[in-house]
């Protein structure tokens, strides 16, 4: 029977993965440490994709805490949702990703509504929402 690790144990795990002590876990560090523990390459790749929020090949302490729910900051909760929606890990949400979210939830939302929603909140005009644009939308609708 397995047990959940405490937040302190999870932070110790981060430190043990950071073998060179530079404060971030590289793809190579994660791969080496987990391969030595018998974790498959596919599982390591999936884990890296989940933990490396910005996709730069490094897991920062902030990304690690956010992905594992170790922070109480409200923005971290929204970050997790944003990451779930951002299927291609581009760092931006487009109408296709929003459509998929609603489809998977069994909700019918027309593409034109999604396009309009993105257009209304897309400050830089690239047709997608960055996390900052998404967070501003959420903040404005919760206050």
C-alpha positions as CSV (number, residue, x, y, z in Angstrom):
1,X,0.0,0.0,0.0
2,X,1.5,3.3,-1.0
3,X,1.1,6.6,0.9
4,X,1.1,10.2,-0.1
5,X,4.2,12.2,0.4
6,X,4.0,15.3,2.7
7,X,4.8,18.7,1.2
8,X,8.1,18.6,3.0
9,X,8.9,15.2,1.5
10,X,8.0,16.4,-1.9
11,X,10.4,19.3,-1.6
12,X,13.1,16.9,-0.4
13,X,12.4,14.9,-3.5
14,X,12.9,18.0,-5.7
15,X,16.3,18.7,-4.0
16,X,17.3,15.1,-4.6
17,X,16.4,15.4,-8.3
18,X,18.5,18.6,-8.6
19,X,21.7,16.7,-8.6
20,X,24.0,19.6,-9.5
21,X,22.3,21.9,-6.9
22,X,21.5,24.8,-9.3
23,X,17.9,25.1,-8.1
24,X,16.3,23.6,-11.2
25,X,15.8,20.1,-12.4
26,X,16.9,19.6,-16.0
27,X,15.4,17.1,-18.3
28,X,18.7,15.1,-18.0
29,X,18.7,15.1,-14.2
30,X,15.1,13.9,-14.1
31,X,15.7,11.2,-16.7
32,X,18.9,9.9,-15.0
33,X,17.5,9.9,-11.5
34,X,14.2,8.3,-12.5
35,X,15.7,5.8,-14.9
36,X,18.0,4.7,-12.0
37,X,14.8,4.1,-10.0
38,X,13.3,1.9,-12.8
39,X,10.9,4.5,-14.2
40,X,10.2,4.0,-17.9
41,X,11.4,6.7,-20.4
42,X,7.8,7.3,-21.5
43,X,6.7,8.0,-17.9
44,X,9.7,10.3,-17.4
45,X,8.7,12.2,-20.6
46,X,5.1,12.5,-19.3
47,X,6.3,13.7,-16.0
48,X,8.5,16.3,-17.5
49,X,5.7,17.5,-19.7
50,X,3.5,17.9,-16.6
51,X,6.1,19.6,-14.4
52,X,7.9,21.8,-16.9
53,X,5.1,24.3,-17.2
54,X,6.8,26.7,-19.7
55,X,8.4,23.8,-21.7
56,X,12.0,25.2,-21.5
57,X,13.5,21.8,-20.4
58,X,13.9,22.8,-16.8
59,X,11.7,22.4,-13.8
60,X,11.9,25.4,-11.5
61,X,10.9,25.2,-7.8
62,X,7.9,27.4,-8.7
63,X,6.8,25.1,-11.5
64,X,7.2,22.1,-9.3
65,X,5.2,23.6,-6.4
66,X,2.5,24.8,-8.8
67,X,2.1,21.5,-10.6
68,X,2.0,19.5,-7.4
69,X,-0.4,21.9,-5.6
70,X,2.1,22.9,-3.0
71,X,1.3,26.6,-3.1
72,X,-1.7,28.4,-1.7
73,X,-1.6,31.2,-4.1
74,X,-4.9,31.6,-6.0
75,X,-3.0,32.2,-9.3
76,X,-1.4,28.8,-8.9
77,X,-4.8,27.1,-9.1
78,X,-5.6,29.1,-12.2
79,X,-2.1,28.2,-13.6
80,X,-3.0,24.5,-13.2
81,X,-6.3,24.9,-15.1
82,X,-4.5,26.9,-17.8
83,X,-1.9,24.1,-18.2
84,X,-4.7,21.5,-18.5
85,X,-6.4,23.6,-21.2
86,X,-3.1,24.3,-23.0
87,X,-2.8,20.8,-24.6
88,X,0.0,21.7,-27.0
89,X,2.1,23.3,-24.2
90,X,2.5,26.4,-26.3
91,X,2.0,28.7,-23.3
92,X,-1.2,30.0,-24.9
93,X,-4.8,28.8,-25.2
94,X,-6.5,28.9,-28.5
95,X,-10.1,28.3,-29.6
96,X,-9.4,24.6,-30.5
97,X,-8.1,23.9,-27.0
98,X,-11.1,25.6,-25.5
99,X,-13.5,23.7,-27.8
100,X,-11.8,20.4,-26.7
101,X,-12.2,21.3,-23.0
102,X,-15.9,22.0,-23.4
103,X,-16.4,18.9,-25.6
104,X,-14.8,16.7,-23.0
105,X,-17.0,18.2,-20.3
106,X,-20.0,17.4,-22.4
107,X,-20.9,21.1,-22.8
108,X,-22.0,22.5,-26.1
109,X,-20.4,25.9,-26.9
110,X,-20.3,27.2,-30.4
111,X,-17.0,28.0,-32.1
112,X,-18.1,31.6,-32.7
113,X,-18.7,32.1,-29.0
114,X,-15.2,30.8,-28.2
115,X,-13.6,32.9,-31.0
116,X,-15.4,36.0,-29.6
117,X,-14.4,35.2,-26.0
118,X,-10.8,34.9,-27.0
119,X,-11.0,38.1,-29.2
120,X,-12.4,40.1,-26.2
121,X,-9.5,39.1,-23.9
122,X,-6.6,38.8,-26.3
123,X,-4.6,42.0,-25.6
124,X,-1.8,41.3,-28.1
125,X,-4.1,40.3,-30.9
126,X,-2.4,37.0,-31.7
127,X,-5.7,35.0,-31.5
128,X,-4.7,33.2,-28.4
129,X,-4.7,33.8,-24.6
130,X,-1.4,33.9,-22.7
131,X,-1.6,33.0,-19.0
132,X,-1.6,36.7,-18.1
133,X,-4.5,37.4,-20.4
134,X,-6.3,34.4,-19.0
135,X,-5.7,35.4,-15.4
136,X,-6.9,39.0,-16.1
137,X,-10.1,37.6,-17.5
138,X,-10.6,35.3,-14.5
139,X,-9.8,38.2,-12.1
140,X,-12.2,40.6,-13.8
141,X,-15.0,38.0,-13.7
142,X,-14.5,37.1,-10.0
143,X,-14.5,40.5,-8.6
